[in-house]
Amino acid sequence: MDLKDLYKKALDLVPLTAEEGTTLYHESPLEELMFIGDRLRQIHVPGNLVGWMIDRNVNITNICFSQCKFCNFCRRKDSPDAYVTSIDDYIKKTDELIALGGDQLLLQGGMNPDLGLEFYTDLFRKLKELYPFVKLHALGPPEVVYLAKKEKLPYAELLRILADAGLDSFPGAGAEILADRVRQIVSPAKATAGEWLDVMREAHRLNLPTSATMMYGHLETVAERIDHMIRIREVQDEKPEGSYGFITFVPWPFQDEGTLLSKKHGIKSSYNGPDYIRLVAISRIMLNNITNLQASLLTVGKEVAMLSLHAGANDLGSIMIEENVVSSAGSNFRFNANEIQEIIREAGFDPVRRNQKYESFYSQEIKAKKLGFARNKKE
Ligand code: SF4
């Protein structure tokens, strides 16, 4: 396979096959991949703006039956530090969020067998009653699969009930690697790859804005990373015309510190900076139908994130006022609003604060007042 032919195909936005993607991953020089990734970024999101946002992760509960082997956050019900967040805590944390200029709560946590659909709808309604302008970016496909089984409801109905209660957008959490061989080892109690994708199909039919993620660098192969992207691309292709679909793709590396995968199975994170940048460029190439690509500043740090912006990424995500799942496995990068904007400028771009739909708050430069989403939506 001639690499130049693959680059041309990528730049023509033709979907690459699994074999072609794997060939690029293994054989392309990093600088060539970065060049193609950057050109594609300019096709999808022209200009010099790089997005960032302010939101706060509040964990609903740390009790989780799933016990994924990469997770240090989850607790059993009888654990002395098990909790379900109280409404007083939400109020305190949301007030702090608003004081810092944020307007979105990322609500995630464990799959707690004591919490059913009504708990979540009551919570969303209460938060919307208290803070009508605060957006709720909450749960993820594994929780929906779990709740659907528990409540004996189809995914579509369950998502509709959650949206009616105040869910504004739906994170692509719990994707890890969408290959059941891998999931059977790292998170056997969680949604299968097919279930994860089916929930997202329903979310797209309901026109919930969603994201797609990938946690890589544990025991997956490069072919499985590429297949993960292709499966996401196929679901994006199926979304109804005009639906938000996957607004962004966010890859981040497995953090191994203290995890069962590391302690019991001897699996260390294979993360290194050049491989992350390679992955960002390959993601931009393989995901020819997703407009935005976010580099995970929180997990890869300043230098690698800055280089990722020259390899196809157009966003550095949130300053994430509170985050417990990734940070409990060894990620220590923290940035405030000034720092994240400085990092973007240092990389040669102009920071633009955006919301979950990638709509820009402050941009004078983009006529549509949007960072890239305009390309996904029939205006
Ligand atoms: S990653 Fe999520 S689903 Fe898995 S054990 Fe941790 S809290 Fe539970």
Residues whose N, C-alpha, C, O or C-beta is under 5 A from the ligand:
A	BS01	SF4	C64 S66 Q67 C68 C71 C74 G109 G110 M111
